[in-house]
Amino acid sequence: MILDELGRGTATFDGMAIAHGVMQHLVHEVKCLCLFATHYHTLTREFERPNPLVALYHMACQVDESNRNVTFLYRFLRGACNRSHGIHVARLAGLPEKLLEHAEESSAKLEKVMEDKYTLSLARRMLSLDPDNLDLEEVKILQAECAASLRPRN
């Protein structure tokens, strides 16, 4: 099965919720081979830790930060993509530089808010653990998610 950009064209959180629900159903219920392409980076978070049912890959590209040019390398690499390249693609499409600079600023602010909310969610989950009745597997999962959230995504 191949799914590309499931949930796009809807409100961001609606689309992300639809994509997440379908992905969960495919992984845990259907258990079929599937290529699931998405721009919703947060969907990959729970699969950044080892999982026998899911393997993360991304299409490689090279970004020259001096001139902001992006070159797509047409290579399929292991791991989740660590950043979005939508603004680079918009630059390739010829959108005005002033608009792109504003978009970069807005994107950085929104990404920071999302990262902060995710970190807060992890902290709440850790604080809710019962120290007298620890589930070692849950602790390992939280450790992996915390480590992943601390890795730079720029």
Legacy VTK file of the C-alpha trace (Angstrom):
# vtk DataFile Version 3.0
C-alpha trace
ASCII
DATASET POLYDATA
POINTS 154 float
0.000 0.000 0.000
1.260 3.499 -0.782
-0.165 6.562 0.961
1.119 10.005 0.052
0.281 13.088 2.067
-2.783 11.665 3.783
-4.649 14.445 5.582
-3.206 17.299 3.528
-5.732 19.863 2.390
-7.530 19.846 5.732
-6.956 22.024 8.773
-3.472 21.144 10.070
-4.514 19.349 13.238
-7.438 17.582 11.540
-5.134 16.344 8.804
-2.504 15.257 11.286
-5.129 13.420 13.351
-6.447 11.632 10.266
-2.935 10.640 9.175
-2.069 9.473 12.706
-5.212 7.370 12.998
-4.653 5.697 9.636
-0.989 5.089 10.409
-1.830 3.504 13.786
-4.462 1.307 12.165
-2.053 0.149 9.450
0.768 -0.569 11.917
-1.230 -2.262 14.678
-4.280 -3.753 12.946
-3.674 -4.313 9.239
0.099 -4.957 9.561
0.655 -4.664 5.816
3.699 -3.402 3.958
3.116 0.283 3.396
4.962 3.339 2.154
3.492 6.248 4.108
4.778 9.633 2.899
4.010 12.616 5.115
5.084 16.160 5.929
3.697 15.793 9.456
7.039 15.360 11.235
5.410 14.795 14.615
3.912 11.547 13.299
7.381 10.018 13.189
8.217 10.760 16.818
6.783 7.617 18.355
8.656 5.504 15.818
12.074 7.091 16.390
12.774 4.377 18.945
13.349 0.868 17.571
10.160 -0.784 16.382
10.032 -4.109 14.527
6.958 -2.983 12.563
8.123 0.433 11.367
11.252 1.734 9.626
11.714 5.452 9.056
13.275 6.728 5.818
13.514 10.064 4.078
14.573 11.458 0.716
18.025 13.016 0.943
18.794 16.545 -0.108
21.622 18.985 0.265
21.043 22.588 1.320
23.650 25.243 0.610
22.981 27.644 3.479
25.088 30.397 1.889
22.647 30.832 -0.993
19.725 28.759 0.379
19.664 26.472 -2.643
18.389 22.946 -2.195
19.475 20.006 -4.318
17.429 16.825 -4.140
19.756 13.813 -4.246
17.187 11.116 -5.095
18.505 8.812 -2.366
16.342 7.024 0.179
18.071 7.268 3.596
17.270 5.595 6.917
15.751 7.781 9.632
13.205 10.556 9.811
13.908 13.801 8.027
15.232 16.290 10.561
13.739 19.394 8.973
11.208 20.669 6.498
12.288 21.974 3.130
9.037 23.658 2.100
10.531 27.140 2.127
13.461 25.959 0.009
11.010 24.473 -2.485
8.994 27.711 -2.464
12.231 29.540 -3.284
12.778 27.181 -6.232
9.241 28.049 -7.367
10.199 31.733 -7.443
8.252 33.186 -4.516
9.478 36.656 -3.436
12.409 36.633 -0.986
10.702 38.987 1.486
7.725 36.599 1.719
10.096 33.652 2.233
12.004 35.445 5.004
8.725 36.135 6.801
7.694 32.494 6.307
10.998 31.290 7.804
10.488 33.468 10.889
6.898 32.285 11.334
7.897 28.658 10.817
10.666 28.900 13.437
8.229 30.379 15.984
5.584 27.718 15.321
8.152 24.917 15.463
9.408 26.243 18.827
5.862 26.231 20.216
5.316 22.649 19.025
8.663 21.514 20.467
7.875 23.165 23.803
4.447 21.510 23.935
5.957 18.115 23.125
8.644 18.544 25.810
5.974 19.533 28.332
3.941 16.463 27.380
6.984 14.225 27.968
7.610 15.867 31.349
3.967 15.306 32.372
4.199 11.639 31.363
7.402 11.220 33.379
5.912 12.902 36.434
2.851 10.669 36.250
4.952 7.505 36.635
4.428 5.717 39.941
7.915 5.248 41.451
6.694 2.258 43.466
5.281 0.509 40.406
7.542 1.371 37.464
6.974 -0.267 34.123
10.516 -0.668 32.787
9.305 -0.730 29.179
7.449 2.591 29.619
10.570 4.123 31.203
12.678 2.972 28.216
10.130 4.449 25.801
10.140 7.790 27.621
13.946 7.822 27.713
14.098 7.236 23.957
11.497 9.931 23.283
13.322 12.405 25.533
16.633 11.677 23.810
14.995 12.120 20.402
13.387 15.395 21.432
16.731 16.775 22.590
18.471 16.063 19.274
18.812 19.187 17.135
16.234 19.292 14.313
17.712 22.189 12.364
LINES 1 155
154 0 1 2 3 4 5 6 7 8 9 10 11 12 13 14 15 16 17 18 19 20 21 22 23 24 25 26 27 28 29 30 31 32 33 34 35 36 37 38 39 40 41 42 43 44 45 46 47 48 49 50 51 52 53 54 55 56 57 58 59 60 61 62 63 64 65 66 67 68 69 70 71 72 73 74 75 76 77 78 79 80 81 82 83 84 85 86 87 88 89 90 91 92 93 94 95 96 97 98 99 100 101 102 103 104 105 106 107 108 109 110 111 112 113 114 115 116 117 118 119 120 121 122 123 124 125 126 127 128 129 130 131 132 133 134 135 136 137 138 139 140 141 142 143 144 145 146 147 148 149 150 151 152 153
